Amino acid sequence: MNIEIIGTAAGTLSCITFMPQVLRTWRLKSADEISPVMFVIAMISTMLWLVYGILIHSFSMIFTNVVVCCLSVVMLVMIIAFRQKRQVKNDVP
């Protein structure tokens, strides 16, 4: 059995864990209760795992970490954008 199948299955599930938060934040257009530090750590972590996956030529690690890193970046962009939007809205008299 090819162990990359197990890695790809595990990686796919790891990717899916980020989706509910991304979708909820997008739908609500609010990131008030979201910790940006968590997503910065996730992004740095996945970048390191991505480099590792590239070095060992592991498709499952590369695939998983590209997707999770992208989702982390999307979350960070939404956190910044929605918080700035709220701040501008609160500054208007």
N, C-alpha and C positions, 0 to 999 in steps of 0.2 A: 504494500500500500504506500502511496506517495504521501509523505508527511505534509507536503504543501497543501493538500486538501484540508487537513485539519487546521492548518494555519490560516487558510483562506476562510474557512467557516468561522473560526474564532475572530478573525479580523472583521468579517462582515458584521458579526454581532457587536463588536466594539464600535464600528461605524454607526450602527443603528442606535446605540445608546445616546449619541449626541443629537440625533434628529428630533426627538420630541421637544427638547429645549429650544432648538433653533426654530422649529415651526411655531411653537407657542410664543416665543419672543417676537417673531415676525407678525403673527396674527394679532397680538395685543399691542404691537408697536410700543412696547415698554420693556425696559431692562432694569427697572428699579430694584428688584430683588435679586439680581444676578451679580455674582462676584467676578469682576474682571480678572482678579488675581488667579482664580482657578483656571480661566481660559488662557492666560499668559503662560502659566505652568504647563498646561496641557499642550500648548503650541510648542514650547521649548522641548518638552519631553518627546513629542511626536517627531520633531525635527531630528533629534538625536537618534531615535529609533529608526527613522528613515535612512539616515546616514549608515547606521549599522546594517539595515536591510540591504542597502545598495552594496556595501562592502562584502556581505556574505551571499549576495545574489539570491535573495529570498523574495519571490514575487509576493507572497502573502504579507510580508512585513512592509514592503514598498507600497503595495496597494492600500493596506489599512492605514498606514501613517500619512500617506498623501491625502486621503479622504478626511481623516480626523483633523489633520493640520488645517485643511481648507475650512472645515466646519468651525474650528476654533477661531480662525481669522474672521469668518463671517460673523460669529458671535461677538467678537471684539469690535468689529465695525458697527454692528447694530447697537451695542452698548454705548459706544461713543456717540453715534448719530442720535439715538433716541434720548440720551441724557442731555445732549446739546439742544435738541429740539425742545425738551421740557424746560430747560433753563431759559431759552429765548422766550418761550411762551409765558413763563413766570415773570420775566423782566418787563413785559409789556404792561403799561398801566391800564 
